[in-house]
Amino acid sequence: MQRARRKDKILVISGLDSATAAIYQPILARLQCVEDRLATLSNDPLPDLQLLITHILSSGGKRVRPAVTLLASSVHQEESDMSVTMAAAIELLHIATLIHDDTVDDAETRRGLATVSQLWGKNIAVLFGDYVFATSATWVCETENVRVIRRFSETIMELASGQISEFFSTFDASKARVDYEDRIYRKTASLFCTAGETGAILGNAPETSVQSLKSYGYSIGMAFQIMDDVLDFEGDSDHIGKPVGSDLANGVLTLPSIRVLEDYPGNNPVSKWFSDTRDPEQLKLALEMIMNSDAIENCYGVIQEYCAKAQSSLRDLPRGPSRESLSLLTEYIMSRTK
């Protein structure tokens, strides 16, 4: 838990460690406003909804996406209440996708807490996820900016299509890297793109800056997802909130697996596991091959390339605290462990 002072008020932003709090320093006060806006969901008059909302908000999070929105909106040193509203909607949309993802994946926990589907069943999880999606959309409408509203709507479509693509590509070892890159753009990087683009629009940034921040969001979003895929193999299950190797176990082809398939096309245990999931020995061999090969190291190289592209996107933006924080955020993504 990280604390920061705004005038005489103590700010409490759950889920932040010292590293993220330092990066978010220029926007901590406004990030607290985002937290306050999210907390208003608990005021719903229906007790059952209050219970569900309190549960999902209690898991916290690093608030990376709303932070990008707020930092993008202040690059040209213009702050508005609408950027706070947008940042809250961005985070709410992210939360909605997690509810649906956990339901589809039959996940039992998320950030150390039982998932909505685990506690209340899949029917309630789907309906509640829809409720959170709809709420995020109503918040975006408050901006009264047609371009922002349209981009947000497109993002919902991209997020959903990314999950659909992932579902239909499970246990299919023939999918090439281009399919993977398109899928992770849709399911992850698209929301980072929207965070950067809409934040810049609401911060009255010139169009060149809007495009730079959209490009920045794309690059760090891709890096963020690939790091997630690496952590699925290298991470601590207590930290990442799911069993190590769960993507491969569930037939989801990620970059580490793709690298092994590319480097060892013959007699590959990944292909064998996908062909016959009744043989757990093949899963074990596949995990061992990935961990003992250059696949993970190569993935770190790809992450660094995307982060370098993100840094390059910031080059023509005005120097200042917000640009510096966006730069530091790329370094954080390369070093994150959960």
Buried (B, 14 or more C-beta within 10 A) or exposed (E): EBEBEEEEEEBEBEBBEEBBBBBBBBBBBBBBBBBEBBEEBEEBEEEEBBEBBEBBBEBBBBBBBBBBBBBBBBBBEEBBEBBBBBBBBBBBBBBBBBBBBBBBBEBBBBBEBBBBBBBBEBEBBBEBBEBBBEBBBEBBEBBEBEEBBEBBEEBBEBBBBBBBBBEEBEEEBEBEBEBBBEBBBBBBBBBBBBBBBBBBBBBEBEEEBBBBBBBBBBBBBBBBBBBBBBBBBBBEEEEBBBEBBBBBBBBBBBBBBBBBBEEBEEEBBBBBBBEEBEEEEBBEBBBEBBBEBEBBEBBBEBBEBBBBBBBEBBEEBEEEBBBBBBBBBBEBBBEBEB
